[in-house]
Amino acid sequence: MKNGKTPDPNTIHPIPGYVDEIYVKPTITNPNILVGEFTYIADSEFEKHVTHLYEWNGDRLIIGKFCQIAAGVEFIMNGANHQMNAASTFPFYTLQGWNMDPPSINDLPLKGDTVIGNDVWLGQNAVILPGVHIGDGAIVGANCVVGCNIEPYTIVVGNPARVLRKRFDDELIELLLRFKWWDKTVEEIDALIPILTCSDLQRVKLEIKARLLLA
């Protein structure tokens, strides 16, 4: 390992002396937020980026391993949604003095868990809306508003998010999804860095195929 140091997913500040980038997992206090090892955010705090996460809705934010979350990213959860199947969307029941009981859970547009895969890059100020699923290896552009599911290894941009292109051809995507490098040990991943950072994608295919055959 580099300089005698081993990567530690329980370290909050992975860059010594720099507080505005943290590994997220060891900082989580909300049981409805689940984050994988080595996912980081370019901030000193993560949970302030998760809004309207109320326990009575039962939704969760689930983020995989090795994700890269830029500054200003916001995860808007189901609690932000208002009743839409009535004459007014105004939430009288939440405000003091109004004579209204909370609507039935069936009358609220709840969209379930928000799920971010592994090795996903969320660009600066991206907004992830409730119930979205973003696949492994996807890239979400800066200022992007994501309201629909994103396939693995896909680049999306804009508001609303639109597909720009796939990162790789179908063969390499399929190999990467089978290989699941993020589930390997720290030592195995460290040894894989020359492959994971190689721009010769034909070589990458051959290397991954060889390792899958040995598995």
C-alpha positions in Angstrom: 0.0 0.0 0.0 1.1 3.6 -0.7 3.5 5.1 1.9 2.7 2.2 4.2 -0.9 3.2 4.6 -3.9 1.0 3.9 -7.2 2.5 2.7 -9.6 2.5 5.6 -13.4 2.9 4.9 -13.9 4.0 8.5 -11.8 7.1 8.1 -13.8 10.2 7.9 -11.2 12.4 6.3 -9.3 10.4 3.7 -7.1 13.4 2.7 -5.0 14.3 5.7 -5.4 17.9 6.7 -8.4 18.5 4.4 -11.9 18.6 6.0 -14.0 19.3 2.9 -14.0 15.8 1.6 -15.2 12.9 3.6 -15.9 9.2 3.4 -19.7 9.2 3.9 -20.4 5.8 5.6 -18.8 6.4 9.0 -20.7 9.7 9.4 -24.2 8.4 8.9 -26.7 8.7 11.8 -30.0 8.2 10.0 -31.0 4.4 9.8 -32.8 5.1 6.5 -29.6 6.1 4.8 -27.4 3.3 3.7 -24.0 4.0 2.1 -21.3 1.7 0.9 -17.6 1.8 1.7 -15.3 4.4 0.2 -18.1 6.6 -1.2 -17.1 10.2 -0.6 -18.6 13.7 -0.9 -16.8 17.0 -1.5 -18.1 18.5 1.7 -17.6 18.2 5.5 -21.1 16.9 6.0 -23.4 14.5 4.1 -26.8 14.3 5.7 -27.6 17.9 5.1 -27.7 17.0 1.4 -30.6 14.6 2.0 -33.9 16.5 2.4 -37.4 15.5 3.3 -36.5 12.1 4.6 -39.2 11.4 7.1 -39.5 8.1 8.9 -43.2 7.8 8.4 -42.9 7.5 4.7 -40.7 4.4 5.0 -38.4 5.3 2.1 -34.6 4.9 2.2 -31.6 6.4 0.4 -29.3 3.6 -0.6 -25.9 4.4 -2.1 -23.3 1.9 -3.2 -19.5 1.7 -2.8 -16.9 4.0 -4.4 -19.3 6.7 -5.4 -18.1 10.2 -6.0 -20.5 12.9 -4.9 -19.6 16.5 -5.8 -20.3 19.6 -3.9 -23.9 20.8 -3.9 -25.5 17.5 -4.8 -29.0 17.1 -3.3 -31.1 14.0 -2.7 -34.8 15.0 -2.4 -36.8 12.2 -0.7 -40.5 11.3 -0.9 -41.4 13.6 2.0 -41.1 16.5 -0.4 -44.1 15.3 -2.4 -47.6 16.8 -1.9 -51.0 15.2 -2.5 -51.7 15.6 -6.2 -55.1 13.7 -6.6 -57.1 16.5 -4.9 -58.3 20.0 -5.9 -55.4 21.6 -4.0 -51.8 20.5 -3.3 -51.5 22.7 -0.2 -50.4 20.6 2.8 -52.9 22.0 5.4 -52.2 19.1 7.8 -48.6 20.1 8.3 -49.3 23.7 9.3 -50.6 25.0 12.6 -54.3 25.7 13.0 -55.7 24.0 9.9 -58.3 21.4 10.6 -57.0 18.5 8.4 -55.8 15.1 9.2 -52.8 13.7 7.3 -53.8 12.2 4.0 -53.8 8.4 3.5 -50.4 7.1 2.4 -52.2 5.8 -0.7 -53.1 9.4 -1.6 -49.5 10.6 -1.6 -47.2 10.1 -4.7 -44.6 8.0 -2.9 -42.0 6.5 -5.3 -40.1 4.2 -3.0 -36.4 4.0 -2.2 -33.8 6.1 -4.0 -31.0 3.8 -5.1 -27.5 4.8 -6.4 -25.3 2.0 -7.6 -21.5 1.5 -7.2 -18.8 3.7 -8.8 -21.3 6.4 -9.7 -20.2 10.0 -10.2 -22.7 12.7 -9.3 -21.6 16.0 -10.7 -21.7 19.3 -8.9 -25.2 20.6 -7.9 -27.0 17.6 -9.4 -30.5 16.9 -7.9 -31.7 13.4 -7.5 -35.5 13.2 -7.2 -37.5 10.6 -5.1 -37.5 7.0 -6.1 -34.8 7.3 -8.8 -32.5 4.3 -9.4 -29.1 5.0 -10.9 -27.1 2.1 -12.2 -23.5 1.1 -11.5 -20.8 3.2 -13.2 -23.2 6.0 -14.3 -22.2 9.6 -14.6 -24.6 12.4 -13.8 -23.6 15.8 -15.2 -23.3 19.0 -13.2 -26.6 20.8 -12.5 -28.5 17.7 -13.8 -32.0 17.0 -12.4 -32.6 13.3 -12.4 -36.2 12.2 -12.2 -36.1 8.9 -14.0 -34.0 5.7 -13.7 -30.5 5.7 -15.3 -29.0 2.5 -16.8 -25.5 1.3 -15.7 -22.5 3.1 -17.3 -24.6 5.8 -18.9 -23.8 9.5 -19.0 -26.8 11.9 -18.4 -26.9 15.7 -18.6 -29.4 18.5 -18.4 -32.7 19.4 -16.7 -34.5 17.1 -17.0 -31.7 14.5 -17.3 -31.3 13.1 -20.8 -29.0 10.3 -22.0 -25.8 11.7 -23.6 -24.3 8.4 -24.4 -23.1 5.0 -23.0 -19.6 5.1 -21.5 -18.6 1.8 -23.1 -19.8 -0.8 -25.6 -22.2 -3.4 -24.4 -19.5 -6.1 -24.1 -17.4 -4.1 -21.7 -20.4 -3.0 -19.7 -21.5 -6.6 -19.3 -18.0 -7.6 -18.2 -17.8 -4.8 -15.6 -21.2 -5.7 -14.2 -20.2 -9.3 -13.9 -16.7 -8.5 -12.5 -18.0 -6.2 -9.7 -14.6 -4.9 -8.8 -16.1 -2.8 -5.9 -17.0 -6.0 -4.0 -13.4 -7.2 -3.9 -11.0 -6.8 -1.0 -9.0 -3.6 -0.5 -5.8 -5.6 -1.5 -7.5 -7.0 -4.6 -8.7 -3.6 -5.7 -5.3 -2.0 -5.1 -3.8 -4.6 -7.4 -6.5 -3.9 -10.0 -5.8 -0.1 -10.2 -3.7 -0.4 -13.4 -6.7 -2.1 -15.1 -9.3 0.2 -13.6 -7.5 3.3 -14.7 -6.4 2.1 -18.1 -7.7 3.9 -21.2 -6.9 0.9 -23.5 -10.3 -0.5 -23.3 -9.5 -3.6 -25.4 -6.8 -4.5 -22.9 -9.3 -3.9 -20.1 -11.7 -6.4 -21.7 -9.0 -9.0 -22.0 -7.8 -8.6 -18.4 -11.3 -8.8 -17.0 -12.2 -11.8 -19.1 -9.1 -13.6 -17.9 -9.9 -12.9 -14.2 -13.5 -14.0 -14.7 -12.3 -17.3 -16.1 -10.1 -17.8 -13.0 -12.9 -16.9 -10.6 
